[in-house]
Amino acid sequence: QVQLVESGGGLVQAGGSLRLSCAASGRTFSRYVMGWFRQAPGKEREFVATISHSGRNTYYADSVKGRFTISRDNAKNTVYLQMNSLKPEDTAVYYCAAGGSYSSGSSAYDYWGQGTQVTVSS
């Protein structure tokens, strides 16, 4: 069992930056692929980024590529999402997730956090 707690969301102007963190409980964090997803009002949850167990491999949605960076610190049981050049369309609740497969599909992830709100004003 893994418990995930996101933090770092907030209100930011377009063009600004935010860094999300997701702290995981337990001793097995390094065994999990970690991902970030987001859900905007009235829309389905969508994939943002994923990172492999070691952190060597990352994959991004086209909509965030070049602006967002996912990273992890296995010693701190934490995964991060650095978001730069934010746009109003990035406004959503952001969720971190843990799973066994390196995938952009939400079904590959077994554990989910409660989410943190990111609002980008124009």
ChimeraX commands (.cxc) that place a marker at each C-alpha (Angstrom):
marker #1 position 0.00,0.00,0.00 radius 0.5
marker #1 position 1.27,3.47,-0.91 radius 0.5
marker #1 position -0.21,6.73,0.25 radius 0.5
marker #1 position 0.46,9.83,-1.84 radius 0.5
marker #1 position 0.10,13.45,-0.77 radius 0.5
marker #1 position 0.48,16.29,-3.27 radius 0.5
marker #1 position 1.44,19.85,-2.42 radius 0.5
marker #1 position 2.59,23.02,-4.15 radius 0.5
marker #1 position -0.49,24.00,-6.08 radius 0.5
marker #1 position -1.84,27.52,-6.14 radius 0.5
marker #1 position -2.73,30.56,-8.19 radius 0.5
marker #1 position -0.17,31.89,-10.66 radius 0.5
marker #1 position -0.22,34.30,-13.57 radius 0.5
marker #1 position 0.29,33.10,-17.12 radius 0.5
marker #1 position 3.99,32.70,-17.84 radius 0.5
marker #1 position 4.77,31.90,-14.23 radius 0.5
marker #1 position 6.07,28.75,-12.59 radius 0.5
marker #1 position 5.03,26.30,-9.91 radius 0.5
marker #1 position 6.66,23.20,-8.48 radius 0.5
marker #1 position 4.40,20.39,-7.35 radius 0.5
marker #1 position 5.58,17.76,-4.90 radius 0.5
marker #1 position 4.15,14.35,-4.12 radius 0.5
marker #1 position 5.30,12.61,-0.97 radius 0.5
marker #1 position 4.84,8.87,-0.72 radius 0.5
marker #1 position 4.60,6.72,2.38 radius 0.5
marker #1 position 6.29,3.36,2.75 radius 0.5
marker #1 position 9.68,1.88,1.96 radius 0.5
marker #1 position 8.94,0.69,-1.55 radius 0.5
marker #1 position 8.76,4.02,-3.37 radius 0.5
marker #1 position 11.64,3.17,-5.69 radius 0.5
marker #1 position 9.75,0.12,-6.98 radius 0.5
marker #1 position 7.02,2.28,-8.49 radius 0.5
marker #1 position 6.74,4.17,-11.71 radius 0.5
marker #1 position 5.36,7.60,-10.87 radius 0.5
marker #1 position 3.07,9.73,-12.94 radius 0.5
marker #1 position 1.30,13.06,-12.94 radius 0.5
marker #1 position -2.19,13.50,-14.33 radius 0.5
marker #1 position -4.57,16.44,-14.35 radius 0.5
marker #1 position -8.28,17.06,-14.61 radius 0.5
marker #1 position -9.81,20.34,-15.68 radius 0.5
marker #1 position -13.45,21.20,-14.90 radius 0.5
marker #1 position -15.80,19.34,-17.20 radius 0.5
marker #1 position -13.00,17.32,-18.76 radius 0.5
marker #1 position -11.63,13.83,-18.34 radius 0.5
marker #1 position -8.44,13.16,-16.42 radius 0.5
marker #1 position -5.45,13.36,-18.73 radius 0.5
marker #1 position -1.86,12.23,-18.64 radius 0.5
marker #1 position 0.85,14.82,-17.99 radius 0.5
marker #1 position 4.15,13.04,-17.34 radius 0.5
marker #1 position 5.69,9.83,-16.08 radius 0.5
marker #1 position 9.06,8.79,-14.71 radius 0.5
marker #1 position 10.65,5.37,-14.41 radius 0.5
marker #1 position 11.71,3.72,-11.17 radius 0.5
marker #1 position 15.27,5.03,-11.35 radius 0.5
marker #1 position 14.37,8.38,-12.85 radius 0.5
marker #1 position 16.41,7.74,-15.99 radius 0.5
marker #1 position 13.39,7.67,-18.28 radius 0.5
marker #1 position 10.68,10.29,-18.59 radius 0.5
marker #1 position 7.78,10.83,-20.96 radius 0.5
marker #1 position 5.51,13.83,-21.42 radius 0.5
marker #1 position 2.22,14.74,-22.98 radius 0.5
marker #1 position 2.74,16.88,-26.08 radius 0.5
marker #1 position 0.84,19.73,-24.43 radius 0.5
marker #1 position 3.47,20.13,-21.69 radius 0.5
marker #1 position 6.65,18.98,-23.42 radius 0.5
marker #1 position 9.41,21.56,-23.07 radius 0.5
marker #1 position 7.59,23.39,-20.26 radius 0.5
marker #1 position 7.17,20.77,-17.53 radius 0.5
marker #1 position 9.84,18.55,-15.95 radius 0.5
marker #1 position 9.18,15.47,-13.86 radius 0.5
marker #1 position 11.81,14.26,-11.42 radius 0.5
marker #1 position 12.06,12.06,-8.37 radius 0.5
marker #1 position 14.18,11.66,-5.25 radius 0.5
marker #1 position 13.97,8.07,-4.10 radius 0.5
marker #1 position 15.82,8.87,-0.89 radius 0.5
marker #1 position 13.05,11.31,0.03 radius 0.5
marker #1 position 10.16,9.23,-1.39 radius 0.5
marker #1 position 9.11,12.24,-3.41 radius 0.5
marker #1 position 8.27,12.99,-7.02 radius 0.5
marker #1 position 8.19,16.51,-8.42 radius 0.5
marker #1 position 6.62,18.35,-11.31 radius 0.5
marker #1 position 8.32,21.61,-12.25 radius 0.5
marker #1 position 5.92,23.66,-14.34 radius 0.5
marker #1 position 7.24,26.64,-16.27 radius 0.5
marker #1 position 5.66,28.99,-18.80 radius 0.5
marker #1 position 2.24,28.18,-17.42 radius 0.5
marker #1 position -0.82,28.83,-19.54 radius 0.5
marker #1 position -4.47,29.31,-18.53 radius 0.5
marker #1 position -5.22,25.95,-20.16 radius 0.5
marker #1 position -2.96,24.29,-17.58 radius 0.5
marker #1 position -5.57,25.09,-14.94 radius 0.5
marker #1 position -6.66,21.79,-13.38 radius 0.5
marker #1 position -6.43,19.58,-10.34 radius 0.5
marker #1 position -3.12,17.75,-10.55 radius 0.5
marker #1 position -2.79,14.21,-9.26 radius 0.5
marker #1 position 0.24,12.06,-8.70 radius 0.5
marker #1 position 0.00,8.32,-9.12 radius 0.5
marker #1 position 2.11,5.23,-8.49 radius 0.5
marker #1 position 2.09,2.10,-10.57 radius 0.5
marker #1 position 4.05,-0.86,-11.86 radius 0.5
marker #1 position 4.22,-0.02,-15.55 radius 0.5
marker #1 position 5.89,2.83,-17.41 radius 0.5
marker #1 position 2.78,4.09,-19.14 radius 0.5
marker #1 position 0.71,7.14,-20.00 radius 0.5
marker #1 position -2.51,5.26,-19.33 radius 0.5
marker #1 position -4.25,5.90,-16.03 radius 0.5
marker #1 position -5.18,2.23,-15.70 radius 0.5
marker #1 position -1.49,1.40,-15.20 radius 0.5
marker #1 position -1.45,3.25,-11.89 radius 0.5
marker #1 position -2.71,1.63,-8.72 radius 0.5
marker #1 position -2.39,4.42,-6.17 radius 0.5
marker #1 position -3.52,8.03,-6.42 radius 0.5
marker #1 position -3.21,11.15,-4.35 radius 0.5
marker #1 position -6.05,13.51,-3.50 radius 0.5
marker #1 position -4.90,16.17,-5.92 radius 0.5
marker #1 position -3.75,19.77,-5.72 radius 0.5
marker #1 position -5.38,22.68,-7.51 radius 0.5
marker #1 position -3.38,24.71,-10.02 radius 0.5
marker #1 position -5.00,27.87,-11.36 radius 0.5
marker #1 position -3.34,29.97,-14.04 radius 0.5
marker #1 position -4.80,33.41,-14.60 radius 0.5
marker #1 position -4.53,35.24,-17.92 radius 0.5
marker link #1:1,2 radius 0.2
marker link #1:2,3 radius 0.2
marker link #1:3,4 radius 0.2
marker link #1:4,5 radius 0.2
marker link #1:5,6 radius 0.2
marker link #1:6,7 radius 0.2
marker link #1:7,8 radius 0.2
marker link #1:8,9 radius 0.2
marker link #1:9,10 radius 0.2
marker link #1:10,11 radius 0.2
marker link #1:11,12 radius 0.2
marker link #1:12,13 radius 0.2
marker link #1:13,14 radius 0.2
marker link #1:14,15 radius 0.2
marker link #1:15,16 radius 0.2
marker link #1:16,17 radius 0.2
marker link #1:17,18 radius 0.2
marker link #1:18,19 radius 0.2
marker link #1:19,20 radius 0.2
marker link #1:20,21 radius 0.2
marker link #1:21,22 radius 0.2
marker link #1:22,23 radius 0.2
marker link #1:23,24 radius 0.2
marker link #1:24,25 radius 0.2
marker link #1:25,26 radius 0.2
marker link #1:26,27 radius 0.2
marker link #1:27,28 radius 0.2
marker link #1:28,29 radius 0.2
marker link #1:29,30 radius 0.2
marker link #1:30,31 radius 0.2
marker link #1:31,32 radius 0.2
marker link #1:32,33 radius 0.2
marker link #1:33,34 radius 0.2
marker link #1:34,35 radius 0.2
marker link #1:35,36 radius 0.2
marker link #1:36,37 radius 0.2
marker link #1:37,38 radius 0.2
marker link #1:38,39 radius 0.2
marker link #1:39,40 radius 0.2
marker link #1:40,41 radius 0.2
marker link #1:41,42 radius 0.2
marker link #1:42,43 radius 0.2
marker link #1:43,44 radius 0.2
marker link #1:44,45 radius 0.2
marker link #1:45,46 radius 0.2
marker link #1:46,47 radius 0.2
marker link #1:47,48 radius 0.2
marker link #1:48,49 radius 0.2
marker link #1:49,50 radius 0.2
marker link #1:50,51 radius 0.2
marker link #1:51,52 radius 0.2
marker link #1:52,53 radius 0.2
marker link #1:53,54 radius 0.2
marker link #1:54,55 radius 0.2
marker link #1:55,56 radius 0.2
marker link #1:56,57 radius 0.2
marker link #1:57,58 radius 0.2
marker link #1:58,59 radius 0.2
marker link #1:59,60 radius 0.2
marker link #1:60,61 radius 0.2
marker link #1:61,62 radius 0.2
marker link #1:62,63 radius 0.2
marker link #1:63,64 radius 0.2
marker link #1:64,65 radius 0.2
marker link #1:65,66 radius 0.2
marker link #1:66,67 radius 0.2
marker link #1:67,68 radius 0.2
marker link #1:68,69 radius 0.2
marker link #1:69,70 radius 0.2
marker link #1:70,71 radius 0.2
marker link #1:71,72 radius 0.2
marker link #1:72,73 radius 0.2
marker link #1:73,74 radius 0.2
marker link #1:74,75 radius 0.2
marker link #1:75,76 radius 0.2
marker link #1:76,77 radius 0.2
marker link #1:77,78 radius 0.2
marker link #1:78,79 radius 0.2
marker link #1:79,80 radius 0.2
marker link #1:80,81 radius 0.2
marker link #1:81,82 radius 0.2
marker link #1:82,83 radius 0.2
marker link #1:83,84 radius 0.2
marker link #1:84,85 radius 0.2
marker link #1:85,86 radius 0.2
marker link #1:86,87 radius 0.2
marker link #1:87,88 radius 0.2
marker link #1:88,89 radius 0.2
marker link #1:89,90 radius 0.2
marker link #1:90,91 radius 0.2
marker link #1:91,92 radius 0.2
marker link #1:92,93 radius 0.2
marker link #1:93,94 radius 0.2
marker link #1:94,95 radius 0.2
marker link #1:95,96 radius 0.2
marker link #1:96,97 radius 0.2
marker link #1:97,98 radius 0.2
marker link #1:98,99 radius 0.2
marker link #1:99,100 radius 0.2
marker link #1:100,101 radius 0.2
marker link #1:101,102 radius 0.2
marker link #1:102,103 radius 0.2
marker link #1:103,104 radius 0.2
marker link #1:104,105 radius 0.2
marker link #1:105,106 radius 0.2
marker link #1:106,107 radius 0.2
marker link #1:107,108 radius 0.2
marker link #1:108,109 radius 0.2
marker link #1:109,110 radius 0.2
marker link #1:110,111 radius 0.2
marker link #1:111,112 radius 0.2
marker link #1:112,113 radius 0.2
marker link #1:113,114 radius 0.2
marker link #1:114,115 radius 0.2
marker link #1:115,116 radius 0.2
marker link #1:116,117 radius 0.2
marker link #1:117,118 radius 0.2
marker link #1:118,119 radius 0.2
marker link #1:119,120 radius 0.2
marker link #1:120,121 radius 0.2
marker link #1:121,122 radius 0.2
view
